[in-house]
Each structure stands twice: as C-alpha cells, then as structure tokens.
C-alpha cells in the first residue's frame, strides 16, 4: 500500500491548465471594455484627443476582440469608426466622430 501524499507533494504536482473561455464571452467582455473606454474618454479629452488606460488583461481582451477573433463589425460599438494598433502594437487607437482615443495598458 502506497503512503499518502502530503499536501506539499500534492501542490507540487499540480498543473496549471489553460482556462477554457467561451469565445463569445471573451468578445462580450471586449465590447464591454470598449464601451467603458468610449464613456470615459470625454472626461479626459483635451483638444479632441483622449488617452484611456486599461489593465493589461483588459487591454488584451480588447485587442483579441478587435484583431484576433474575427469579430463582426456590427458587434463593435458604432461610435468607433476605425481602429488600429499603434506604438509598436502596444496601444490601440479608436477614431470616433468627436475624438481620437488612445487605449494604453497601465
């Protein structure tokens, strides 16, 4: 009969598995973050330009939604007329009728 493993041996043998995230949920989170950026941008705007900061995790959710998930255009907030990666792919720029918004990571 094999001896019981101690809690430390059990922890040492744990493997971190990738989270299985529903792609639709990931996109919905990205859209939600975009709407928050659009809502916050007018409060920090200067002369038609705003910079909004997101956590790295939230920024990557937005980037995935826009550039890696084939998100249909009609899911992206209509206020965003155009979007692109800038600053060596470390920031996202949204063009709206009212302003240019740079979305950067904290």
N, CA, C and O atoms as CSV, one atom per row, in Angstrom:
chain,resi,resn,atom,element,x,y,z
A,1,UNK,N,N,0.845,-1.179,0.000
A,1,UNK,CA,C,0.000,0.000,0.000
A,1,UNK,C,C,0.892,1.246,0.000
A,1,UNK,O,O,1.778,1.382,0.844
A,2,UNK,N,N,0.653,2.144,-0.945
A,2,UNK,CA,C,1.467,3.359,-1.078
A,2,UNK,C,C,1.122,4.344,0.031
A,2,UNK,O,O,-0.041,4.481,0.411
A,3,UNK,N,N,2.138,5.030,0.547
A,3,UNK,CA,C,1.864,6.023,1.585
A,3,UNK,C,C,1.076,7.196,1.016
A,3,UNK,O,O,1.187,7.502,-0.171
A,4,UNK,N,N,0.290,7.844,1.847
A,4,UNK,CA,C,-0.475,9.010,1.418
A,4,UNK,C,C,0.477,10.164,1.103
A,4,UNK,O,O,1.508,10.333,1.753
A,5,UNK,N,N,0.113,10.944,0.103
A,5,UNK,CA,C,0.919,12.116,-0.255
A,5,UNK,C,C,0.644,13.241,0.739
A,5,UNK,O,O,-0.473,13.404,1.230
A,6,UNK,N,N,1.661,13.988,1.012
A,6,UNK,CA,C,1.451,15.164,1.866
A,6,UNK,C,C,0.839,16.261,1.015
A,6,UNK,O,O,0.867,16.192,-0.214
A,7,UNK,N,N,0.288,17.271,1.666
A,7,UNK,CA,C,-0.297,18.398,0.954
A,7,UNK,C,C,0.742,19.087,0.077
A,7,UNK,O,O,0.417,19.561,-1.012
A,8,UNK,N,N,1.992,19.147,0.542
A,8,UNK,CA,C,3.036,19.814,-0.231
A,8,UNK,C,C,3.376,19.038,-1.498
A,8,UNK,O,O,3.643,19.638,-2.539
A,9,UNK,N,N,3.368,17.728,-1.421
A,9,UNK,CA,C,3.618,16.917,-2.619
A,9,UNK,C,C,2.473,17.086,-3.608
A,9,UNK,O,O,2.696,17.144,-4.817
A,10,UNK,N,N,1.264,17.164,-3.101
A,10,UNK,CA,C,0.113,17.352,-3.984
A,10,UNK,C,C,0.179,18.689,-4.693
A,10,UNK,O,O,-0.084,18.782,-5.892
A,11,UNK,N,N,0.535,19.736,-3.939
A,11,UNK,CA,C,0.644,21.067,-4.550
A,11,UNK,C,C,1.754,21.082,-5.583
A,11,UNK,O,O,1.587,21.668,-6.653
A,12,UNK,N,N,2.870,20.458,-5.293
A,12,UNK,CA,C,3.997,20.429,-6.212
A,12,UNK,C,C,3.612,19.751,-7.532
A,12,UNK,O,O,4.162,20.090,-8.580
A,13,UNK,N,N,2.690,18.815,-7.491
A,13,UNK,CA,C,2.309,18.074,-8.692
A,13,UNK,C,C,1.148,18.699,-9.461
A,13,UNK,O,O,0.753,18.182,-10.506
A,14,UNK,N,N,0.599,19.801,-8.958
A,14,UNK,CA,C,-0.496,20.461,-9.664
A,14,UNK,C,C,-0.003,21.021,-10.984
A,14,UNK,O,O,1.133,21.486,-11.083
A,15,UNK,N,N,-0.826,20.979,-11.960
A,15,UNK,CA,C,-0.513,21.586,-13.258
A,15,UNK,C,C,-1.523,22.693,-13.500
A,15,UNK,O,O,-2.715,22.538,-13.237
A,16,UNK,N,N,-1.035,23.794,-13.998
A,16,UNK,CA,C,-1.932,24.891,-14.327
A,16,UNK,C,C,-2.431,24.647,-15.740
A,16,UNK,O,O,-1.651,24.581,-16.690
A,17,UNK,N,N,-3.733,24.515,-15.860
A,17,UNK,CA,C,-4.343,24.249,-17.152
A,17,UNK,C,C,-4.879,25.546,-17.738
A,17,UNK,O,O,-5.338,26.413,-16.995
A,18,UNK,N,N,-4.829,25.693,-19.046
A,18,UNK,CA,C,-5.380,26.907,-19.640
A,18,UNK,C,C,-6.877,26.982,-19.366
A,18,UNK,O,O,-7.588,25.977,-19.390
A,19,UNK,N,N,-7.334,28.207,-19.105
A,19,UNK,CA,C,-8.763,28.387,-18.866
A,19,UNK,C,C,-9.512,28.211,-20.180
A,19,UNK,O,O,-9.077,28.685,-21.229
A,20,UNK,N,N,-10.614,27.539,-20.105
A,20,UNK,CA,C,-11.473,27.407,-21.274
A,20,UNK,C,C,-12.495,28.531,-21.221
A,20,UNK,O,O,-13.469,28.467,-20.472
A,21,UNK,N,N,-12.262,29.555,-22.022
A,21,UNK,CA,C,-13.153,30.706,-22.037
A,21,UNK,C,C,-13.986,30.641,-23.302
A,21,UNK,O,O,-13.462,30.459,-24.401
A,22,UNK,N,N,-15.268,30.789,-23.136
A,22,UNK,CA,C,-16.186,30.839,-24.264
A,22,UNK,C,C,-15.813,32.042,-25.129
A,22,UNK,O,O,-15.800,33.170,-24.635
A,23,UNK,N,N,-15.507,31.820,-26.417
A,23,UNK,CA,C,-15.120,32.951,-27.283
A,23,UNK,C,C,-16.165,34.054,-27.296
A,23,UNK,O,O,-15.818,35.234,-27.354
A,24,UNK,N,N,-17.439,33.688,-27.244
A,24,UNK,CA,C,-18.477,34.717,-27.241
A,24,UNK,C,C,-18.407,35.563,-25.977
A,24,UNK,O,O,-18.631,36.773,-26.033
A,25,UNK,N,N,-18.103,34.948,-24.840
A,25,UNK,CA,C,-17.960,35.688,-23.599
A,25,UNK,C,C,-16.752,36.618,-23.681
A,25,UNK,O,O,-16.813,37.764,-23.235
A,26,UNK,N,N,-15.665,36.125,-24.247
A,26,UNK,CA,C,-14.447,36.936,-24.408
A,26,UNK,C,C,-14.762,38.164,-25.269
A,26,UNK,O,O,-14.352,39.277,-24.939
A,27,UNK,N,N,-15.484,37.962,-26.364
A,27,UNK,CA,C,-15.872,39.082,-27.226
A,27,UNK,C,C,-16.787,40.050,-26.488
A,27,UNK,O,O,-16.626,41.266,-26.593
A,28,UNK,N,N,-17.739,39.519,-25.748
A,28,UNK,CA,C,-18.660,40.384,-24.996
A,28,UNK,C,C,-17.898,41.223,-23.980
A,28,UNK,O,O,-18.207,42.399,-23.783
A,29,UNK,N,N,-16.905,40.623,-23.336
A,29,UNK,CA,C,-16.084,41.383,-22.394
A,29,UNK,C,C,-15.315,42.477,-23.123
A,29,UNK,O,O,-15.204,43.600,-22.630
A,30,UNK,N,N,-14.785,42.147,-24.297
A,30,UNK,CA,C,-14.063,43.146,-25.097
A,30,UNK,C,C,-14.960,44.306,-25.489
A,30,UNK,O,O,-14.555,45.465,-25.398
A,31,UNK,N,N,-16.175,44.002,-25.923
A,31,UNK,CA,C,-17.142,45.047,-26.300
A,31,UNK,C,C,-17.484,45.895,-25.086
A,31,UNK,O,O,-17.582,47.118,-25.185
A,32,UNK,N,N,-17.667,45.249,-23.943
A,32,UNK,CA,C,-17.966,45.973,-22.706
A,32,UNK,C,C,-16.831,46.938,-22.368
A,32,UNK,O,O,-17.085,48.085,-22.000
A,33,UNK,N,N,-15.586,46.485,-22.488
A,33,UNK,CA,C,-14.441,47.360,-22.216
A,33,UNK,C,C,-14.398,48.523,-23.207
A,33,UNK,O,O,-14.081,49.648,-22.820
A,34,UNK,N,N,-14.710,48.271,-24.469
A,34,UNK,CA,C,-14.720,49.344,-25.463
A,34,UNK,C,C,-15.767,50.399,-25.099
A,34,UNK,O,O,-15.509,51.598,-25.203
A,35,UNK,N,N,-16.943,49.948,-24.674
A,35,UNK,CA,C,-17.994,50.893,-24.280
A,35,UNK,C,C,-17.571,51.714,-23.067
A,35,UNK,O,O,-17.889,52.900,-22.979
A,36,UNK,N,N,-16.862,51.098,-22.140
A,36,UNK,CA,C,-16.361,51.842,-20.975
A,36,UNK,C,C,-15.335,52.884,-21.405
A,36,UNK,O,O,-15.337,54.007,-20.900
A,37,UNK,N,N,-14.458,52.513,-22.338
A,37,UNK,CA,C,-13.476,53.465,-22.870
A,37,UNK,C,C,-14.201,54.641,-23.519
A,37,UNK,O,O,-13.847,55.796,-23.283
A,38,UNK,N,N,-15.211,54.350,-24.334
A,38,UNK,CA,C,-15.961,55.415,-25.003
A,38,UNK,C,C,-16.656,56.321,-23.991
A,38,UNK,O,O,-16.750,57.529,-24.210
A,39,UNK,N,N,-17.140,55.762,-22.897
A,39,UNK,CA,C,-17.803,56.558,-21.878
A,39,UNK,C,C,-16.848,57.415,-21.065
A,39,UNK,O,O,-17.204,58.508,-20.625
A,40,UNK,N,N,-15.648,56.922,-20.871
A,40,UNK,CA,C,-14.666,57.631,-20.051
A,40,UNK,C,C,-13.882,58.684,-20.832
A,40,UNK,O,O,-13.480,59.702,-20.268
A,41,UNK,N,N,-13.668,58.449,-22.109
A,41,UNK,CA,C,-12.828,59.325,-22.934
A,41,UNK,C,C,-13.226,60.806,-22.883
A,41,UNK,O,O,-12.334,61.652,-22.823
A,42,UNK,N,N,-14.515,61.165,-22.905
A,42,UNK,CA,C,-14.856,62.591,-22.855
A,42,UNK,C,C,-14.365,63.290,-21.579
A,42,UNK,O,O,-14.133,64.499,-21.581
A,43,UNK,N,N,-14.212,62.538,-20.509
A,43,UNK,CA,C,-13.774,63.135,-19.238
A,43,UNK,C,C,-12.280,63.462,-19.225
A,43,UNK,O,O,-11.830,64.289,-18.433
A,44,UNK,N,N,-11.516,62.813,-20.102
A,44,UNK,CA,C,-10.065,63.063,-20.128
A,44,UNK,C,C,-9.603,63.684,-21.442
A,44,UNK,O,O,-8.404,63.816,-21.690
A,45,UNK,N,N,-10.551,64.057,-22.266
A,45,UNK,CA,C,-10.235,64.622,-23.582
A,45,UNK,C,C,-9.635,66.016,-23.471
A,45,UNK,O,O,-10.054,66.836,-22.653
A,46,UNK,N,N,-8.651,66.255,-24.310
A,46,UNK,CA,C,-8.074,67.590,-24.482
A,46,UNK,C,C,-7.901,67.840,-25.967
A,46,UNK,O,O,-7.154,67.132,-26.642
A,47,UNK,N,N,-8.583,68.835,-26.464
A,47,UNK,CA,C,-8.483,69.230,-27.883
A,47,UNK,C,C,-8.763,68.066,-28.832
A,47,UNK,O,O,-8.047,67.889,-29.818
A,48,UNK,N,N,-9.788,67.278,-28.548
A,48,UNK,CA,C,-10.183,66.199,-29.445
A,48,UNK,C,C,-9.357,64.927,-29.340
A,48,UNK,O,O,-9.496,64.024,-30.164
A,49,UNK,N,N,-8.489,64.851,-28.320
A,49,UNK,CA,C,-7.637,63.678,-28.134
A,49,UNK,C,C,-7.785,63.197,-26.688
A,49,UNK,O,O,-7.775,64.000,-25.754
A,50,UNK,N,N,-7.921,61.885,-26.515
A,50,UNK,CA,C,-8.037,61.311,-25.171
A,50,UNK,C,C,-7.161,60.068,-25.075
A,50,UNK,O,O,-7.003,59.322,-26.042
A,51,UNK,N,N,-6.601,59.864,-23.901
A,51,UNK,CA,C,-5.867,58.631,-23.621
A,51,UNK,C,C,-6.551,57.964,-22.436
A,51,UNK,O,O,-6.746,58.573,-21.384
A,52,UNK,N,N,-6.910,56.698,-22.629
A,52,UNK,CA,C,-7.571,55.914,-21.589
A,52,UNK,C,C,-6.690,54.708,-21.301
A,52,UNK,O,O,-6.174,54.067,-22.216
A,53,UNK,N,N,-6.526,54.410,-20.022
A,53,UNK,CA,C,-5.671,53.301,-19.608
A,53,UNK,C,C,-6.513,52.138,-19.105
A,53,UNK,O,O,-7.466,52.321,-18.348
A,54,UNK,N,N,-6.141,50.934,-19.545
A,54,UNK,CA,C,-6.772,49.700,-19.077
A,54,UNK,C,C,-5.701,48.819,-18.443
A,54,UNK,O,O,-4.510,48.968,-18.717
A,55,UNK,N,N,-6.145,47.908,-17.598
A,55,UNK,CA,C,-5.198,46.910,-17.102
A,55,UNK,C,C,-4.698,46.111,-18.297
A,55,UNK,O,O,-5.349,46.071,-19.341
A,56,UNK,N,N,-3.559,45.484,-18.144
A,56,UNK,CA,C,-3.004,44.680,-19.247
A,56,UNK,C,C,-3.992,43.602,-19.659
A,56,UNK,O,O,-4.160,43.338,-20.850
A,57,UNK,N,N,-4.640,42.980,-18.696
A,57,UNK,CA,C,-5.599,41.917,-19.009
A,57,UNK,C,C,-6.766,42.462,-19.822
A,57,UNK,O,O,-7.138,41.869,-20.835
A,58,UNK,N,N,-7.351,43.580,-19.397
A,58,UNK,CA,C,-8.479,44.163,-20.129
A,58,UNK,C,C,-8.046,44.651,-21.509
A,58,UNK,O,O,-8.785,44.498,-22.481
A,59,UNK,N,N,-6.847,45.241,-21.599
A,59,UNK,CA,C,-6.345,45.705,-22.892
A,59,UNK,C,C,-6.230,44.538,-23.869
A,59,UNK,O,O,-6.609,44.659,-25.034
A,60,UNK,N,N,-5.706,43.410,-23.393
A,60,UNK,CA,C,-5.554,42.245,-24.273
A,60,UNK,C,C,-6.900,41.664,-24.685
A,60,UNK,O,O,-7.025,41.133,-25.789
A,61,UNK,N,N,-7.905,41.752,-23.828
A,61,UNK,CA,C,-9.242,41.295,-24.202
A,61,UNK,C,C,-9.768,42.160,-25.354
A,61,UNK,O,O,-10.344,41.641,-26.309
A,62,UNK,N,N,-9.567,43.479,-25.259
A,62,UNK,CA,C,-9.989,44.374,-26.345
A,62,UNK,C,C,-9.204,44.060,-27.619
A,62,UNK,O,O,-9.788,43.967,-28.699
A,63,UNK,N,N,-7.894,43.899,-27.499
A,63,UNK,CA,C,-7.069,43.595,-28.675
A,63,UNK,C,C,-7.485,42.271,-29.313
A,63,UNK,O,O,-7.582,42.180,-30.537
A,64,UNK,N,N,-7.729,41.259,-28.505
A,64,UNK,CA,C,-8.199,39.979,-29.046
A,64,UNK,C,C,-9.499,40.164,-29.810
A,64,UNK,O,O,-9.661,39.656,-30.920
A,65,UNK,N,N,-10.419,40.897,-29.203
A,65,UNK,CA,C,-11.733,41.107,-29.812
A,65,UNK,C,C,-11.604,41.808,-31.155
A,65,UNK,O,O,-12.295,41.450,-32.109
A,66,UNK,N,N,-10.736,42.794,-31.240
A,66,UNK,CA,C,-10.606,43.564,-32.472
A,66,UNK,C,C,-9.723,42.918,-33.531
A,66,UNK,O,O,-10.010,43.021,-34.723
A,67,UNK,N,N,-8.655,42.254,-33.109
A,67,UNK,CA,C,-7.641,41.839,-34.077
A,67,UNK,C,C,-7.433,40.338,-34.213
A,67,UNK,O,O,-6.756,39.903,-35.145
A,68,UNK,N,N,-7.994,39.533,-33.317
A,68,UNK,CA,C,-7.697,38.105,-33.356
A,68,UNK,C,C,-8.916,37.189,-33.388
A,68,UNK,O,O,-8.762,35.974,-33.507
A,69,UNK,N,N,-10.104,37.735,-33.287
A,69,UNK,CA,C,-11.279,36.873,-33.147
A,69,UNK,C,C,-12.283,36.997,-34.286
A,69,UNK,O,O,-13.389,36.466,-34.183
A,70,UNK,N,N,-11.936,37.671,-35.347
A,70,UNK,CA,C,-12.867,37.861,-36.458
A,70,UNK,C,C,-14.223,38.362,-35.979
A,70,UNK,O,O,-15.271,37.882,-36.412
A,71,UNK,N,N,-14.181,39.334,-35.079
A,71,UNK,CA,C,-15.411,39.905,-34.537
A,71,UNK,C,C,-16.146,40.645,-35.649
A,71,UNK,O,O,-15.560,41.498,-36.315
A,72,UNK,N,N,-17.428,40.326,-35.855
A,72,UNK,CA,C,-18.193,41.035,-36.892
A,72,UNK,C,C,-18.253,42.532,-36.588
A,72,UNK,O,O,-18.373,42.941,-35.433
A,73,UNK,N,N,-18.169,43.326,-37.630
A,73,UNK,CA,C,-18.174,44.792,-37.473
A,73,UNK,C,C,-19.406,45.274,-36.718
A,73,UNK,O,O,-19.327,46.242,-35.961
A,74,UNK,N,N,-20.534,44.614,-36.913
A,74,UNK,CA,C,-21.754,45.084,-36.247
A,74,UNK,C,C,-21.767,44.818,-34.737
A,74,UNK,O,O,-22.657,45.305,-34.039
A,75,UNK,N,N,-20.799,44.055,-34.222
A,75,UNK,CA,C,-20.679,43.863,-32.777
A,75,UNK,C,C,-19.857,44.976,-32.126
A,75,UNK,O,O,-19.987,45.232,-30.929
A,76,UNK,N,N,-19.020,45.629,-32.911
A,76,UNK,CA,C,-18.155,46.696,-32.401
A,76,UNK,C,C,-19.002,47.959,-32.257
A,76,UNK,O,O,-19.789,48.278,-33.149
A,77,UNK,N,N,-18.852,48.679,-31.148
A,77,UNK,CA,C,-19.665,49.891,-30.963
A,77,UNK,C,C,-19.610,50.802,-32.191
A,77,UNK,O,O,-18.539,51.082,-32.729
A,78,UNK,N,N,-20.787,51.253,-32.618
A,78,UNK,CA,C,-20.868,52.052,-33.846
A,78,UNK,C,C,-20.145,53.386,-33.736
A,78,UNK,O,O,-19.785,53.977,-34.755
A,79,UNK,N,N,-19.922,53.876,-32.504
A,79,UNK,CA,C,-19.178,55.129,-32.326
A,79,UNK,C,C,-17.736,54.996,-32.809
A,79,UNK,O,O,-17.114,55.989,-33.186
A,80,UNK,N,N,-17.207,53.781,-32.801
A,80,UNK,CA,C,-15.833,53.558,-33.261
A,80,UNK,C,C,-15.856,53.432,-34.778
A,80,UNK,O,O,-16.282,52.415,-35.326
A,81,UNK,N,N,-15.395,54.478,-35.443
A,81,UNK,CA,C,-15.402,54.499,-36.908
A,81,UNK,C,C,-14.249,53.690,-37.487
A,81,UNK,O,O,-14.380,53.055,-38.533
A,82,UNK,N,N,-13.120,53.724,-36.791
A,82,UNK,CA,C,-11.942,52.999,-37.242
A,82,UNK,C,C,-11.069,52.706,-36.021
A,82,UNK,O,O,-11.166,53.389,-35.001
A,83,UNK,N,N,-10.227,51.696,-36.133
A,83,UNK,CA,C,-9.323,51.347,-35.037
A,83,UNK,C,C,-8.065,50.732,-35.614
A,83,UNK,O,O,-8.088,50.094,-36.667
A,84,UNK,N,N,-6.969,50.935,-34.906
A,84,UNK,CA,C,-5.688,50.403,-35.363
A,84,UNK,C,C,-4.742,50.232,-34.177
A,84,UNK,O,O,-4.899,50.873,-33.138
A,85,UNK,N,N,-3.770,49.364,-34.355
A,85,UNK,CA,C,-2.703,49.226,-33.360
A,85,UNK,C,C,-1.648,50.286,-33.646
A,85,UNK,O,O,-1.289,50.517,-34.801
A,86,UNK,N,N,-1.156,50.926,-32.599
A,86,UNK,CA,C,-0.115,51.943,-32.746
A,86,UNK,C,C,0.965,51.699,-31.691
A,86,UNK,O,O,0.860,50.770,-30.890
A,87,UNK,N,N,1.976,52.517,-31.699
A,87,UNK,CA,C,3.079,52.453,-30.725
A,87,UNK,C,C,3.665,51.046,-30.640
A,87,UNK,O,O,3.741,50.445,-29.568
A,88,UNK,N,N,4.069,50.549,-31.788
A,88,UNK,CA,C,4.659,49.206,-31.888
A,88,UNK,C,C,3.746,48.137,-31.296
A,88,UNK,O,O,4.195,47.231,-30.594
A,89,UNK,N,N,2.459,48.264,-31.595
A,89,UNK,CA,C,1.418,47.320,-31.161
A,89,UNK,C,C,1.235,47.283,-29.649
A,89,UNK,O,O,0.817,46.268,-29.093
A,90,UNK,N,N,1.551,48.399,-28.985
A,90,UNK,CA,C,1.389,48.480,-27.534
A,90,UNK,C,C,0.219,49.386,-27.141
A,90,UNK,O,O,-0.036,49.589,-25.954
A,91,UNK,N,N,-0.487,49.924,-28.125
A,91,UNK,CA,C,-1.647,50.777,-27.861
A,91,UNK,C,C,-2.634,50.596,-29.013
A,91,UNK,O,O,-2.263,50.212,-30.122
A,92,UNK,N,N,-3.884,50.879,-28.719
A,92,UNK,CA,C,-4.943,50.807,-29.729
A,92,UNK,C,C,-5.508,52.207,-29.879
A,92,UNK,O,O,-5.735,52.902,-28.889
A,93,UNK,N,N,-5.732,52.616,-31.107
A,93,UNK,CA,C,-6.310,53.926,-31.356
A,93,UNK,C,C,-7.701,53.759,-31.952
A,93,UNK,O,O,-7.889,53.051,-32.941
A,94,UNK,N,N,-8.679,54.431,-31.325
A,94,UNK,CA,C,-10.054,54.467,-31.824
A,94,UNK,C,C,-10.297,55.836,-32.445
A,94,UNK,O,O,-9.975,56.868,-31.856
A,95,UNK,N,N,-10.863,55.826,-33.627
A,95,UNK,CA,C,-11.293,57.079,-34.247
A,95,UNK,C,C,-12.808,57.152,-34.092
A,95,UNK,O,O,-13.528,56.239,-34.498
A,96,UNK,N,N,-13.285,58.246,-33.501
A,96,UNK,CA,C,-14.722,58.486,-33.403
A,96,UNK,C,C,-15.003,59.840,-34.052
A,96,UNK,O,O,-14.073,60.555,-34.427
A,97,UNK,N,N,-16.259,60.187,-34.182
A,97,UNK,CA,C,-16.614,61.483,-34.762
A,97,UNK,C,C,-16.071,62.615,-33.894
A,97,UNK,O,O,-15.592,63.625,-34.409
A,98,UNK,N,N,-16.149,62.440,-32.570
A,98,UNK,CA,C,-15.778,63.511,-31.652
A,98,UNK,C,C,-14.290,63.586,-31.329
A,98,UNK,O,O,-13.775,64.671,-31.057
A,99,UNK,N,N,-13.580,62.433,-31.355
A,99,UNK,CA,C,-12.209,62.446,-30.836
A,99,UNK,C,C,-11.413,61.237,-31.308
A,99,UNK,O,O,-11.965,60.257,-31.807
A,100,UNK,N,N,-10.097,61.337,-31.134
A,100,UNK,CA,C,-9.197,60.212,-31.279
A,100,UNK,C,C,-8.914,59.714,-29.866
A,100,UNK,O,O,-8.595,60.503,-28.977
A,101,UNK,N,N,-9.031,58.404,-29.662
A,101,UNK,CA,C,-8.833,57.824,-28.350
A,101,UNK,C,C,-7.693,56.813,-28.434
A,101,UNK,O,O,-7.729,55.877,-29.232
A,102,UNK,N,N,-6.698,57.019,-27.608
A,102,UNK,CA,C,-5.608,56.042,-27.495
A,102,UNK,C,C,-5.876,55.213,-26.253
A,102,UNK,O,O,-6.094,55.753,-25.169
A,103,UNK,N,N,-5.857,53.894,-26.418
A,103,UNK,CA,C,-6.087,52.971,-25.313
A,103,UNK,C,C,-4.752,52.302,-25.013
A,103,UNK,O,O,-4.207,51.573,-25.841
A,104,UNK,N,N,-4.236,52.562,-23.812
A,104,UNK,CA,C,-2.943,52.022,-23.419
A,104,UNK,C,C,-3.079,51.167,-22.192
A,104,UNK,O,O,-4.065,51.252,-21.461
A,105,UNK,N,N,-2.055,50.322,-21.965
A,105,UNK,CA,C,-2.013,49.490,-20.762
A,105,UNK,C,C,-1.397,50.278,-19.628
A,105,UNK,O,O,-0.495,51.092,-19.827
A,106,UNK,N,N,-1.898,50.020,-18.437
A,106,UNK,CA,C,-1.307,50.630,-17.233
A,106,UNK,C,C,0.046,50.015,-17.031
A,106,UNK,O,O,0.746,50.363,-16.080
